[in-house]
Amino acid sequence: MTVLYWLRNDLRLHDNAVLTALPPHATALLPVFCFDPVALGPDPYLELPRVGPHRLPFLLETLADLQQRYAALGTGIHFVVGRPEDELPALARQVGAEAIWASAEHTTEEWETEDALEAALSPKTPLHFFETLTLLRPQDLPIPVRNLPYSFSKFRFDVFSKMRVRPAEPAPGQLPPLPASFAPAALPTAAALAATLGQPAPATRPHDRRSALPALGGGETAALARLHDYAVERHLIGRYDDTRNQMLGEAFSTKFSPWLANGSLSARQIWAAIDDYDATYGARSKGAMQLRLELLWRDYFRLLALRAGADFFRWRGLRDQLPKPTSPDRAVFERWTQGRTGNAFVDANMRELVATGFMSNRGRQNVASYLIHDLHQDWRWGAAWFEHQLIDYDPASNWGNWKYIAGTGTDVRDTAFDVDQQAQRYDRQGRYVRTWQQP
């Protein structure tokens, strides 16, 4: 049996349901990563590359690391530039694949790609999906996804005490080889990829010493090293609730999100680390509980996207709310993106984003609120800018949080932040603003 494995946001060996499911009679495995021109290309709002100057190098680092980990098991990865529905059927025919396996995504553009791929495949080559991206598989929920409440508090009440998190699965000790006589194409460089896609070559950015992200790079090796350092070496889970709203330094929050976003770290692996922490240090700490809740929040946004479909991304609200009136002005929006609004707290956060591809959760909420409620701009422009800039972009979390701040998500209350009050509360001494007062 030959299986073609379409790699997506599941770029790891550990806790990977696709690899765990490989039967003993699988004689060959062809892992394929498609650099999809649509997924990498311009967004419909700002016409900027969706995978921008921070996430693209991080993705390439992740794939280089994964390639090395596959090589250590005697196999490899094939890289192609093109649409999955064009490239994968041809590859399946070339190697005689009996099935295509992939991770299940939960958002509409990804579903459209899946539908196009399925339509292009021979009926003799089934397309099978596995749940690898969430803490909880949708079928394991104590409630059906169609009944998912439009309230995280209610979701937490309905799910938290009844849920069962499956154990994280170990990495395979071996994998089937590549198909006989198949020579995989090499991982392209950022410059070569940009040239193929007709995009400007990304500038090489040195690690900014002010960055809150650890300088570990992309990939499963770095992800597991960060998890071990944070949870085991420095025991930082216990203090997480006390530090999570800080804004400077790599230790105030976990910084797991870049690896979670492309699947080089699994949510269940983090959950297992929290379990180990609780087992070692006794009763559950507030930090451990808060970290569990944030993993649940991540799942909630994915499940909400699964339930809502295209409505998750639309202008109107999930409860059919209308956003506040806007006064669209690209010059105003551009000043926001550049950190030149005149509000020092907002500007510092926006400069950090451009310089590093990262911003604290506290910062994200405030700059989003300022764009929507103070500058009266289209929240979808902000979501698209974040998609372009964030190293840890995840469609469900990004668009779900922007909808929430715009008042079109799961909450019908006023979601505007008093940004000046927030700055006084979370940067009372002005250290954060001074750190990022220059681009």
Beta strands, then each sheet from edge to edge (+ up, - down):
strand 1: 2-7
strand 2: 28-35
strand 3: 78-81
strand 4: 99-103
strand 5: 127-130
sheet 1: 3+ 2+ 1+ 4+ 5+
end
